[in-house]
Amino acid sequence: MARPAIYDDALRERLLEATAELVDRHGPDAVSLREVARAAGTSTSAIYALFGNKDALLTAVITDAFASFTAAQAAAEPAGLRQLGVAYRAWALAHPTRYRLMFGGTLSSVVPADHAADESRSPLERAVAALMPDATADERAIEVTAIWSQVHGAVSLQFTDLPLSPQSWDAAYEVILDSVTARLHA
């Protein structure tokens, strides 16, 4: 008879979310596994069984966040460049804590550098390549960086709580997407 699973995907997700929230609030050094377990309604044994140790748990938070973000980008890719931008912001607004941890550097001292945004950028790279078939690889790379910077910058600024209404952020983001798509569709 197979042994029943004690630690399921739902618990794994609760642990990742609790860890992300605690690290975002207190920084990685101030977060203990006991505190994470308490916040997720489980024991430290579950953390050790699912992740191994604190460093592996912190790495899993970033790995899982990038995987989720990449899946959202891949799902938007068939709809084109503009939809990639829409999906970027939608994911960030739905997962602000993970977004901040992915791009804010809070975990850069703990999480290996190979957890950069390379794979999550692939849908954008393919969209730009399709729109710039005669461009060199360097020209496409520059365009990808410019687009990513505009979209990322707008979303990051929105998280700083600049005194704009939500409607103003919506409008500003639309202007950015219009600019990006007009430039590449010209």
N, C-alpha and C positions, 0 to 999 in steps of 0.2 A: 504494500500500500504506500502510495506517495505521501510524503510529508506535506501537510498544508502550508501554504505561504503565510508567514506571519507578517511580513513586511511587504505591502503591496505598492502599486504605483501611486495610489492616492496618498499614502504616507510619505513616499519619496517626494511627491510634489509639495506636500505641506512642509516638509523639512527644507526644501529648496526655497520656498517662499518665505518661511520664517527666517532662514539664514540671510536671505537678501534684505529683508526688512531690518533685521538687527544690524547687519553690517552697514547698511545705508545710514542708519541712525547713529551708530556708535563707533564705526570703523572695525576692521577685521581683528585687530589686536585686543579690543575690549570685549569681543564676543566669545563666550565659552560654549562648549558642546552641551553642557547642562542647561544653559539658558535657551539654546536652540531647541533642545528636546522639550523643555517646559512649554515654550511658545507653540510648538507643534503638537503638544498633547501626547508625547511618547517618552521613551527612555533613551538614554545615551547608547544603550545596547543596539537600538534600531539604527542609530547613526553609524556605529561601528560596523554593523552588519551590511548596511546599504552603501556606505561610502569608504569606510576604512579609518579615516582620521580627519582632523579639522582641515588640513590643507587640501585633501581630496574632496571634501565637502565644498570648500570655497571654489575650487576648480570646477566642480560639477555645477555650481550656480552659474558661472560664466558660460560654461560649455552648453548647458541647457538653454540659457538665455539666447545665445547666438544661434543655436539650433532652431529655436522657436522663431526668432527673427528671420532667419534664412528661409524657413518654411513659408512664412508670410510673404517674403519677397518672391519666392519661387511660384507661389500661388497667383501672385499678381502679374508675373512676367508675361503670360500670354496676352494680357490686355494692353501691354505697351508701356512706354516710358512714363507717361503721366501717372498711370495706375501704380507703378512702382513707387513713385513719390507719395501718392495717397496712402499706400500700404505702409510705407516707412513711418509716416506720422501716426497713422492709426495704431500701429503696433506700439510705438513709443508711448502714446497717450494711454493705451490699455495696460502697459507694463512699465510705468515710470521708474520704479525702483530698479528693476533689472536694466533698463536703459541707462540709468545713471551709473550703475555698476559696470556695465559693459564699456562705456565710453568716458567715464569720469576719472579713471585711474586709481580709484580707491583700492582695488585688489591687485594692482600691477606689481606690488612687491611680493605677493603671494602666488598669483597665478602665472604660469609660464607664458612667455611672449608669444608662443605659437597659437594662442587663443585670440589672435587678432581677427579683424573683420574680413579676412580674405575671402572665405567661402560665401559669406553673406553678400559680398559685392558682386559675385558672379552673375546674377540676373541682370544687374545694371550694366555690367561689362558686355553681356550678350546683346542687350537692347541697343547700346551705343554702337557696337560693331555692326548690327543690322542697319542702323541709320547712317553709318559712316563707312560703307563698304570699301571705298577707295582710300580711306585714311590710313596712315601708317599706325603701327602698334603704339608708338609714342604719342601720336595725336589723339588716338582713342583713349589712352591712359590719362592724358591731361584732361580730356573732356569728362571722363568718369570722375576724376578727382574734383573738377569744378562743380559738377552736378552734386556729388556727394556732399561737398562742402556747403553748398547753398541749402540743400535739404536738411542736412545735419545741423547747420548753424541756426536755421529758423526754429527747428524743434528744440534745440538746446536753449536758445533764447527764450522760447515760450516757457520752459521750465524754470527760468530765473525769476518769474513773476514780474516781468516788466509791466508797467501800468497800462496794459492794453486789454480791452474787453475780449472775451472769447470770440466774438464776431470779428473783431479786428485781427486776431491771429488767424482766423479762417480766411479772411480776405487777403492778408499778407501772404499766406501760404499759397493761395491761388495765384497771386501775382508771380511768385517764384516759379511755380509749376508752368504758368503761361510763358514766362521768359525762357525757361529751359526747353520746353517743347517747341516754341517758335524758333529758337536758335538752331535746333537740330532738324526741324522740318522745313527750314528755309531753302 
